[in-house]
Amino acid sequence: MRTFPSRPLREVRVSWVRQNCCGVFAVATVDVEPGPPGFAVEVAGGAVRDPDAHRKTAPVFTAALAEGFRAELAARCPRVPLAVTVVVRELVIHPVDSTEHAFRTAGRCAAAEALDRLHGAAPTPVRRAPGRTSTKG
């Protein structure tokens, strides 16, 4: 049986942002790597912008991102064994508007993007909170 992912996926970028309302801000870039059986998350050096300012919140938001990623995989491919390491390359945290919910949703969007790429779909626009659209740039 094939495992997820079947090949590495680089620079899966997701942005879950609503600029006209407080509390919705999560931006992340991850690499999705084949790994040992199971699910693992690593944070690359320099991934967190201004790490001193986010010393307490970065681990919480990273965990929420991972939780959302894993939940989306479980929902969309429940019988596919995981052998994945998600490497967080960039984590942008807003000091006021970032929340665990926003990063959990961003994780779900990143997993959906990874699955779409594995199935040959063209990259989708950066995922934004409802009411906002943008394209990758």
Disulfide bonds with the S-S distance in Angstrom:
none
